[in-house]
Amino acid sequence: MAREAELPATLEVRVAGIAERLEDGTLGVSVYDYLSGFRWSWNGDRWFHAASLIKLAVLAALFDACDRGRFTLESRLHIRNRFLSAADGLPFAIDAGRDADLAVHAAVGRTMRLSELAEHMITASSNLATNLLLDLVGLDEARAALAGRGVAGVDLQRGVEDDRAFRSGCINRVTPQGAVELLRVIVDAREFSGRASTAMLRILCDQQFAGGILPGLPEAVRPLARVAHKTGEISTATHDAGVVFLPGRPPYAVAILSEGGDAADRSAALGALSAAVYDAVAASGESAWR
């Protein structure tokens, strides 16, 4: 019990040291371990620019709509690149040159299945797929899907790449605790069907970007780990939030967020944070087994 009681203090010391090395930057961490019940956060309720982590919220909103019978994942959606700004209602388009995924742009004028768009939104971080799905579900409906499940730390305000809205201060935001809570909603199938929960986790496991969670795990553990996660990166922020599945134990959910400083330093900090969290979770799990 003494060792278990020391875990938060030990983790705090490690995270404080990592934060000191991120010059002119800020870190946020939140973790929940399903085996031991260990939970901990650093700047857990601080708001960060969500970047592409907001796509987790759109994914959950899409599956909520499908569970409610509004659509099916096999429904087809016309692909177009025209959206209305949350700032003034005027049209804008996603710049293909700033999008991480060009496959959806290549389909403009045709149709794609909702399941395909969900895959592109998460695994390749398609901005175009994100806005198409958010427009389909509806912003108010998406926000209600989060609120109805008790997710308070995710502030979905608009689609992505809405520059006029950004300049007016309309920003998608997330807290580390909010990101973990959203992940837990998915894992726990909280007001989702079991089928929807399984499908969302499968999509998140197909993530194409390395992020910071998996690289931070011990070298011997990485080949055994399955990480269902979403990354987010803009010029001022680098994030990763996911669920780590390891053999022989229940998973743990973790969000590691960073803003400011140098991009390379932010990436290094995320890996170091993941390593620190893994060590704490492993130690708490050992206590839980005894």
C-alpha positions as CSV (number, residue, x, y, z in Angstrom):
1,M,0.0,0.0,0.0
2,A,2.9,2.4,0.7
3,R,4.3,2.0,-2.7
4,E,0.8,2.5,-4.3
5,A,0.4,5.7,-2.2
6,E,3.7,7.0,-3.5
7,L,2.8,6.6,-7.2
8,P,1.1,10.0,-7.7
9,A,4.0,11.8,-6.1
10,T,6.6,9.9,-8.1
11,L,4.8,10.5,-11.3
12,E,4.4,14.2,-10.5
13,V,8.1,14.6,-10.0
14,R,8.8,12.9,-13.4
15,V,6.2,15.0,-15.3
16,A,7.5,18.2,-13.6
17,G,10.9,17.4,-14.9
18,I,9.7,16.8,-18.4
19,A,7.7,20.0,-18.3
20,E,10.7,22.0,-17.3
21,R,12.6,20.8,-20.4
22,L,9.8,22.1,-22.7
23,E,10.9,25.7,-22.9
24,D,8.0,28.1,-23.3
25,G,5.6,25.2,-23.5
26,T,2.8,23.7,-21.4
27,L,2.0,20.0,-20.9
28,G,-1.2,18.3,-19.8
29,V,-1.6,14.6,-18.9
30,S,-4.5,12.4,-17.7
31,V,-4.6,8.7,-17.2
32,Y,-7.1,6.1,-16.0
33,D,-6.1,2.4,-15.5
34,Y,-8.9,-0.1,-15.8
35,L,-7.0,-2.8,-13.9
36,S,-6.1,-0.9,-10.7
37,G,-8.5,2.1,-10.9
38,F,-5.4,4.4,-10.8
39,R,-6.2,7.8,-12.1
40,W,-4.0,10.9,-12.2
41,S,-3.7,14.2,-14.1
42,W,-1.3,17.1,-14.6
43,N,-3.1,20.2,-15.8
44,G,-6.0,17.9,-16.2
45,D,-8.6,20.6,-16.4
46,R,-6.6,23.0,-18.5
47,W,-8.1,23.8,-21.9
48,F,-5.8,23.1,-25.0
49,H,-6.5,23.8,-28.6
50,A,-7.9,20.5,-29.6
51,A,-6.2,20.3,-33.1
52,S,-7.2,16.9,-34.6
53,L,-8.2,15.4,-31.3
54,I,-11.6,16.9,-31.9
55,K,-12.1,14.2,-34.5
56,L,-12.6,11.8,-31.6
57,A,-15.7,13.8,-30.7
58,V,-17.0,13.7,-34.3
59,L,-16.4,9.9,-34.4
60,A,-18.4,9.4,-31.3
61,A,-21.2,11.7,-32.6
62,L,-21.3,9.7,-35.9
63,F,-21.7,6.4,-34.1
64,D,-24.3,7.9,-31.8
65,A,-26.3,8.9,-34.8
66,C,-25.9,5.4,-36.3
67,D,-27.0,3.7,-33.1
68,R,-30.1,6.0,-33.0
69,G,-31.0,4.9,-36.5
70,R,-30.4,8.2,-38.3
71,F,-27.9,6.6,-40.7
72,T,-26.0,3.4,-41.2
73,L,-22.3,3.1,-41.7
74,E,-23.1,1.8,-45.2
75,S,-25.0,5.0,-46.0
76,R,-23.4,6.9,-48.8
77,L,-22.7,10.6,-48.7
78,H,-22.0,13.0,-51.6
79,I,-18.5,14.4,-51.4
80,R,-18.2,18.1,-51.8
81,N,-15.8,20.7,-50.5
82,R,-18.0,23.6,-49.5
83,F,-18.9,24.5,-45.9
84,L,-20.3,27.4,-44.0
85,S,-18.2,29.3,-41.5
86,A,-19.3,29.3,-37.9
87,A,-18.2,32.9,-37.8
88,D,-20.4,34.5,-40.5
89,G,-22.2,31.7,-42.4
90,L,-20.1,32.4,-45.5
91,P,-18.7,29.5,-47.5
92,F,-15.2,28.1,-47.2
93,A,-13.3,25.1,-48.5
94,I,-10.7,22.8,-47.1
95,D,-7.3,23.5,-48.7
96,A,-6.0,20.2,-50.0
97,G,-2.5,21.4,-49.5
98,R,-3.1,21.6,-45.7
99,D,-5.0,18.3,-45.5
100,A,-3.1,15.2,-44.3
101,D,-5.2,13.0,-46.6
102,L,-6.0,13.5,-50.3
103,A,-8.1,10.4,-50.9
104,V,-11.4,12.1,-49.9
105,H,-10.5,15.2,-52.1
106,A,-10.1,12.8,-55.0
107,A,-13.6,11.6,-54.5
108,V,-15.3,15.1,-54.8
109,G,-18.3,14.8,-57.0
110,R,-18.8,11.2,-56.1
111,T,-20.1,9.4,-53.0
112,M,-18.4,7.5,-50.2
113,R,-19.7,5.3,-47.4
114,L,-19.8,6.8,-43.9
115,S,-17.6,4.0,-42.7
116,E,-15.0,5.0,-45.3
117,L,-15.2,8.6,-44.2
118,A,-14.8,7.7,-40.6
119,E,-11.7,5.6,-41.4
120,H,-10.1,8.5,-43.3
121,M,-11.0,11.0,-40.6
122,I,-9.3,9.0,-37.9
123,T,-6.5,6.9,-39.5
124,A,-5.3,9.6,-42.0
125,S,-6.7,12.6,-40.2
126,S,-8.7,13.8,-43.2
127,N,-10.1,17.3,-42.6
128,L,-12.5,17.0,-45.5
129,A,-14.0,13.8,-44.1
130,T,-14.3,15.5,-40.7
131,N,-16.3,18.4,-41.9
132,L,-18.5,16.2,-44.1
133,L,-19.4,14.0,-41.2
134,L,-19.9,16.9,-38.8
135,D,-22.2,18.6,-41.3
136,L,-24.2,15.4,-41.7
137,V,-24.6,14.7,-38.0
138,G,-25.1,18.4,-37.0
139,L,-23.1,20.4,-34.6
140,D,-25.8,20.7,-32.0
141,E,-26.5,16.9,-32.2
142,A,-22.8,16.2,-31.8
143,R,-22.5,18.4,-28.8
144,A,-25.6,16.8,-27.3
145,A,-24.1,13.3,-27.8
146,L,-21.1,14.3,-25.7
147,A,-23.1,16.1,-23.0
148,G,-25.6,13.2,-22.7
149,R,-22.7,10.9,-21.8
150,G,-21.3,13.3,-19.3
151,V,-18.2,14.4,-21.3
152,A,-17.5,17.9,-20.0
153,G,-13.9,18.5,-21.2
154,V,-14.4,18.5,-24.9
155,D,-15.7,21.7,-26.5
156,L,-16.8,21.1,-30.0
157,Q,-17.5,24.5,-31.6
158,R,-17.0,24.1,-35.4
159,G,-15.5,22.1,-38.2
160,V,-11.8,22.2,-38.9
161,E,-9.9,24.7,-41.1
162,D,-12.6,27.3,-40.5
163,D,-10.1,30.1,-40.5
164,R,-12.6,33.0,-40.1
165,A,-14.1,31.3,-37.1
166,F,-10.6,30.7,-35.6
167,R,-9.8,34.4,-36.0
168,S,-13.0,35.4,-34.3
169,G,-12.0,33.2,-31.3
170,C,-14.2,30.2,-32.1
171,I,-11.9,27.3,-31.2
172,N,-12.3,23.6,-30.6
173,R,-10.8,22.8,-27.2
174,V,-10.1,19.8,-25.1
175,T,-8.8,19.1,-21.6
176,P,-6.6,16.1,-20.8
177,Q,-9.3,14.8,-18.5
178,G,-12.0,15.4,-21.1
179,A,-10.0,13.4,-23.7
180,V,-9.7,10.5,-21.3
181,E,-13.4,10.7,-20.4
182,L,-14.3,10.5,-24.1
183,L,-12.1,7.5,-24.6
184,R,-13.7,5.8,-21.6
185,V,-17.1,6.5,-23.0
186,I,-16.1,4.6,-26.1
187,V,-14.4,1.7,-24.3
188,D,-17.3,1.3,-21.8
189,A,-19.9,1.5,-24.6
190,R,-21.6,4.2,-22.5
191,E,-25.0,4.5,-24.3
192,F,-23.3,3.0,-27.3
193,S,-24.0,-0.5,-28.6
194,G,-21.2,-3.0,-28.1
195,R,-20.9,-3.2,-31.8
196,A,-20.3,0.6,-32.1
197,S,-17.7,0.5,-29.3
198,T,-15.8,-2.3,-31.0
199,A,-15.9,-0.6,-34.4
200,M,-14.6,2.7,-33.0
201,L,-11.8,1.0,-31.2
202,R,-10.9,-0.9,-34.4
203,I,-10.7,2.4,-36.4
204,L,-8.6,4.0,-33.7
205,C,-6.2,1.0,-33.7
206,D,-5.7,1.6,-37.5
207,Q,-4.1,5.0,-36.8
208,Q,-1.4,5.8,-39.4
209,F,0.5,8.4,-37.3
210,A,2.9,7.2,-34.6
211,G,2.1,9.9,-32.1
212,G,3.7,9.8,-28.7
213,I,2.0,7.0,-26.7
214,L,3.5,4.0,-28.5
215,P,7.0,5.4,-29.0
216,G,7.1,6.1,-25.2
217,L,6.5,2.5,-24.2
218,P,9.4,0.3,-23.3
219,E,11.1,-1.2,-26.4
220,A,10.2,-4.7,-25.3
221,V,6.6,-3.8,-24.8
222,R,5.9,-2.0,-28.1
223,P,5.5,-5.1,-30.3
224,L,3.0,-6.5,-27.8
225,A,0.9,-3.3,-27.3
226,R,-2.2,-2.3,-29.3
227,V,-2.9,1.4,-29.1
228,A,-6.3,2.8,-30.2
229,H,-5.5,6.5,-30.4
230,K,-5.9,9.8,-32.2
231,T,-3.1,12.3,-32.7
232,G,-3.4,16.0,-33.2
233,E,-0.8,18.4,-34.4
234,I,-0.8,22.1,-35.5
235,S,2.0,24.7,-35.5
236,T,1.5,25.4,-31.8
237,A,0.3,22.0,-30.4
238,T,1.1,18.3,-30.4
239,H,-1.2,15.8,-28.8
240,D,-1.9,12.1,-28.5
241,A,-4.8,10.4,-26.7
242,G,-5.6,6.7,-26.7
243,V,-6.3,3.4,-25.1
244,V,-3.4,1.1,-24.5
245,F,-4.1,-2.6,-24.7
246,L,-1.5,-4.9,-23.2
247,P,-1.5,-8.8,-23.0
248,G,-3.0,-10.3,-19.9
249,R,-4.5,-7.1,-18.3
250,P,-7.3,-4.6,-18.9
251,P,-6.3,-1.5,-20.8
252,Y,-5.5,2.0,-19.6
253,A,-6.6,5.3,-21.2
254,V,-4.1,8.2,-21.5
255,A,-4.1,11.7,-22.9
256,I,-0.8,13.6,-23.4
257,L,-1.2,17.2,-24.7
258,S,1.4,19.9,-25.3
259,E,1.3,23.5,-26.5
260,G,4.0,26.1,-27.2
261,G,7.7,25.6,-27.5
262,D,9.5,23.8,-30.4
263,A,7.6,21.1,-32.3
264,A,10.5,18.6,-31.9
265,D,10.6,19.3,-28.2
266,R,6.9,18.8,-27.9
267,S,7.2,15.4,-29.6
268,A,10.0,14.4,-27.3
269,A,8.0,15.4,-24.3
270,L,5.0,13.3,-25.4
271,G,7.2,10.2,-25.6
272,A,8.7,10.9,-22.2
273,L,5.3,11.5,-20.7
274,S,4.0,8.2,-22.1
275,A,7.0,6.4,-20.6
276,A,6.3,8.0,-17.2
277,V,2.7,7.0,-17.3
278,Y,3.4,3.5,-18.4
279,D,5.7,3.0,-15.4
280,A,3.1,4.3,-13.0
281,V,0.4,2.2,-14.5
282,A,2.6,-0.9,-14.4
283,A,3.4,-0.3,-10.8
284,S,-0.3,0.3,-9.9
285,G,-1.2,-2.9,-11.7
286,E,1.3,-4.9,-9.7
287,S,-0.4,-3.6,-6.5
288,A,-3.8,-4.5,-7.9
289,W,-2.7,-8.2,-8.5
290,R,-1.4,-8.7,-5.0
